[in-house]
Amino acid sequence: METSIQLSGMHCQSCVGKITAALKRLVGVESVEVSLHPPMARLRSSAPLPQVEIESAVRSAGDYHVSDVPNAQPAIKAPPVDEAEHGSFYPLLLIVGYIAGTVALAAWSSGSFTLAALMNGFMGGFFLVFSFFKLLDVRGFATSYRTYDLVATAWPTWGYVYPLVELTLGVAYVTGTLPWLTNSVTLVLMLVGAAGVLKALLKKRRIRCACLGTVLKLPLTQVTLAEDIAMAVMATAMLLLPHA
């Protein structure tokens, strides 16, 4: 199918080249034609392209913007983030509370209240539960994640891979497999994730947080940043104090 979009912010052929390269990285895109006069782009793809992915790709190329061309075949638009979705963080707090409570109960029943055991159990539960919500709607998660994650913006497939990475980390924490590697990967993932969230927050963008997929609609706020940083801190503690 074909999608035509109108662009703004282009000044020269270098702009054309940047936008062309960015749009070609979109999953499913077969060909891209970008013109300077008029400032437009025509994309041919194997499936409908979400509007949010197109806009994100264009923004990643520079200070460019996109809007639909009248009478052109519309792209799929991501659900808007309205005021109702910017409300309570109760679902997120409840899930984190359940994970922490389960870990505490398990530690109490086994008599193992070491800091390492508590953190290891929490991180395992965290990744397993959060990957579950993402896997309920992988495409929806990938679309939302691409609006602010640095890696997913440059490589859209990462949004589809990330839930499986979280699932693998969850299993690794629960089973105690390769703790040094597991914590190192977690540290890198959380720091990169925090950088993407911080960048979006500094730009004051009103978008959804993809941490719980699309089932629970949460806003991207400082809570998301604190979540990533907290996990990075725990991974660092596990690396430096494996027997704490």
N, C-alpha and C positions, 0 to 999 in steps of 0.2 A: 504494500500500500504506500501511497505518497502523502507526505505532510509538508505543507508550505508554511513558512513563518516569516514574519517581518522583523528586521533587526534594526537596532539603533546603536550609535557609538562607533561605527566603523569609519575610518578615514583614508585607508590605503590598502594596497594589495597584501601588505603584511597582516593587517586585521583579517582579511579574507582567509589567509592561510591558517591563522591561529584558530579561527572559528571552525574552519573545515576540519582541521585535525581533531579538535575537541568533539565535534559531532560524530566523527567517524568512530570514536571510541565507545559510543553508545551500543549497548547490547541489541543485536537484531538489525542494525543499520547495514544496508547493502551498498548504498551510494549516497554521496552528498554533493550538491552543487550550490555554491555560495556566490552571490553577485554583489558588487559594490554599488552599481547604479541600475536598478533600484537596490537598496540594501535588503536582500532577501536570501533565504536558504530553502532549498527543496531537498527533502530526505526521502529515500525509498527504503522501506524496511519490511521485514518478514512478518511483523506483527505491529499493532498499534503502539505508539510510543507515548508513555506518560508525559504530560506537559511539564511536570516538575523535573523530570530527568533532562528534558531538552533545555529548560531554563538553567538548570544547574550546570550543564555542559557549557552553555554559552557564557555564563558568568565565570566559569573556571578559566576561560581563555583570556579574560581581561575585563575592562570596564565596558561591557556590552550588555544589552538588554533585548528581550524578545517579546513579541505579542503575536496573536493570531492574525493572519491575513483574511480580510472579509471574503466570504464564499469559499474559503479553502477548507479542506477536510480537517476537522479539529482533532487535536491530540487529546489523549485522555488526561483529564485534570485530576490532580490529587485532591482529596477532600480538604476543604478549608479548615483552618484552625480557628474556631470561634470562641467566644467568651466562656461558653459552657465547658470547653475542653481545657480552659486555663483555670480550673477550679481546684478541687481537692487532690492532694497526693495520698489520700487515705489508702487506695489500693496498693500503691507502692510500699508504703509504710507497713501495711498489714502483711504483705508478702515477706518483706525483710524481717519483720517480727516473728513470723512463723518459722523462717529459716533459723534465726538466732535461737528461738525457743526450742526447736527440735535438736539443735546442736548442744544446747545446754542440758537438755534432758538425757541425751545420749552420753554426754560426759559424766553426768551425775550417776547414771546407772552403771557405767563402767569404772567410775572412780578415777577417771583421767581428766583432771582439770588443768593441764598444762596449757600455757598460752599457745604453743605451737599446735596442739591438738584442736583447740577451739577455733583458731584461725583457719586451719586446714579444713575442718568440717564446715565452717561457714562458707568458705570460698567454693568448696565442692558443691554445696547446696545452692549457692547463688548461681553458679554457671549452669547447673542442671535445670533449675527452675526458669531462669531467664532465657535459656536456649529453647525450652519448651514453648514459651509464648511466641518467640520469633518463628519457630518452625510451623506454627499454626497457619501462618500466612507469609511464606518466605518472600514472595514477590512484593507484597505490600511493605514488608520490612525493608527490603532492598531499596525500594523507591524512597521511603522516608529517610533511611540511613544516608542515602546519597546526597541529601540536601545539606548535610553539615559535616559528615566524616571526611577527613582529608584523603584517606586511601580510597574509599568508595567513590569519591568525586573523580579521581584520576583513573580508577579501575572499577567500573560498575559491577563486575563479576564478584568483587569482594563482598558485596552485600548479600550475595547468595551463599558464599563460603563461610562468612563470619558465624552464623548460628551453629554450623558444624564444628567450627573451632572452639566455640564456647562449650558445646556438648563434650568434645574430647577433653578439654581442660577439666570439666566437672568430673568426668570419669577418672581422670588422672589424679585429681585431689582425693577423691573418695577411696581409690585403691592404693594411693601412696606411690604411684608409678613415676619414676624419674623426677623427684621433687625439685632438684636444681633447675632442670630444663623447664618444668611446668611453671615454676615461679618466675623464671626469666622471661618466658613468653608472655605470661600474664602482665608483668611489669611493662614490657614494651607496648602491648595492646592497650593497656589502660592509659599510659602516657600519651600515646598517639590519639586515642579517643578523647582524652581531656583537652588536647590541643585543638581538635576540631570543634568541640563544644565551646571552648573559650573564644575561638574565632567567631563563631556564630553569635555568641552572647555580646561580644564587643560591637558587632554590627547591628545589634538590637533586632535581630530577625525573629519574627513570631512564627515558629515552626514546631512540629511535633517532635517529642523525644521518641526514639525508636527502641529504647531499652527493653520495653515489654511488648514489642511488635506492634500490631495494629488493633489487637483486641481491646486493650486498655489505652484510651487516648490521654496522653500526658503531655504537658508543654515542656519545651526545652528551656530549663532554667538553671540557676545555680545549684539546685539539688542534683541534677544530672552530673554537673562538674564535680560536686562533692563526692558523688558515688564513685566516679572513675578514680579520683584522687585517693579515696579511702582504700579501694582495692589495690592501687599501686603501692600505698604505704604498707598494707598487709603483705603483699608479695615481697617487698623489700625486707620487711622484718623476718619473713620466712627464710630469705636468702642469708641474712646476716646472723639471725638467731634461730637456726633450725632446731635447737633443743631447748628453746625458751619455755 
